[in-house]
């Protein structure tokens, strides 16, 4: 809400600054005259903002450009300085915290992670700060701001984590706590939204305008990007109940939540059942991971193939809902489940196709996002957008 | 004014080792810049001499850096519990929050295997491992095994060589493998020195690199570049610099837990065979 003339001037100044910075950053304009033309702002306004940005080190004056048709002195060219500031992006997952230190182009120079163990409540915040401290110690330039992705429900405008049951967090004002500690702006958003942002910025071709990222870890989230840059908050659909798809009679036929059916503890339980049925299976009884399942399935292991088919069946529901409801150009599958690779994706897409009519899937492409740093890098992109109007 | 902030204590098993010397250089540069002295306790002066006991008193320095596996995990736990700032370089103590700085071993091995399999079309891989139990060696071998599952490759035990981060040991393991007649078309070594020595040994045995066998290794240095080795560049001096920063951060009041990981970068040169458009026959 605009409350006073001062706030209006401040907002206008910030808006002009973002317009100009974005035009230089994206290469749309590289001189004061070109910026005035590109942004529609008056030349004195452009000059004032440029002086401010130069004083802050965010841009520098380079060489001279060609003389324009109007004649006069050749214009001084302006260049964005990506290393003038750094940002920290952090992802809080259920079992660990992972952060990245990046410059203003999103290039990562260091990562830091810490295991959460069984930490709850305040202890999670303490560990989060230890990770941020680990990156603060590595700063090569002034810290601009911090972005945090949380697996849970987030009010991003207020910077409050409304509900993150895994940590026992209810209405935690995370942005305020961290900005008081570090004296920098802090932005908090849901992991799912940030994963979609990372995918949109760095993971899919420029032609994709409407993107959905399905993030499957211990929760099942949907992050949405509409029309090339409008980001939805991200939805948690893990509690939706489905009747498990049944390629195998040993699967219980009662309805269960998606996050249960796609979660790791379910996979371990099913692997134990299938191990009894197929004693010669390659699935190890101890320290099973996604790559064991992928490898065993690739070698025709019947237990692994069944498990892969089941998971693909459950994911197929998610893909079918997403495609029917949202009509995206592209769907990316992210989270640890993506380690199951292309075979899982192909089966899940085939299952979704069975559930819908043929044409519904024709225009949609699918991919896997296998990066470890998806959410943390998404948090970097988000802070750059919020703080400087970039990306 | 010198030494106004005290000293960074450094414990290393051999200050002349290629890896340790580079780490020490990075630490010294960063310490000097931040106004700290360094006090090095090198437990041996070469790789062959058994390490003597640690002489450095942790209480006498502002903080402690321990390079690789120079001190026992018990010792590291004790120092950390006593509240003295401590950072580990290329080492981790399982189950404790002792902060550390590591190269991204898993990313690096992932890039090398992906490159060998996808770009160079190699599938019969040989792995030359480092010192058993040392963090970098363990993480690199674990990552290698994981990548084998990802690409559905099988590497029988005779193609998993023990190189102990020692070029001579690596060369003799490669010689033995060649003599055994076991088929292979690529070698991935856990460090660049072993990879360079593998190239020399293969060529001495009449095997062409990269036409017959692609060779890649972890880490980069002038020696790797001279040998035309495809590597992932892990800047060791930078690792030392970052470790010093982590320790200084703690000394100056930052509470840090967990591990700082430095990204590595794939550098494609001639030794893998896909450089400048050359594609070896399968």
Interface residues (C-beta under 8 A of the other chain):
Chain A: X97 X108 X109 X110 X111 X112 X113 X114 X115 X127 X129 X130 X131 X133 X134 X135 X136 X137 X138 X291 X292 X294 X295 X298 X299 X339 X341
Chain B: X97 X99 X104 X146 X148 X149 X150 X152 X242 X245 X246 X248 X249 X250 X254 X255 X256 X257 X258 X259 X260 X261 X262 X263
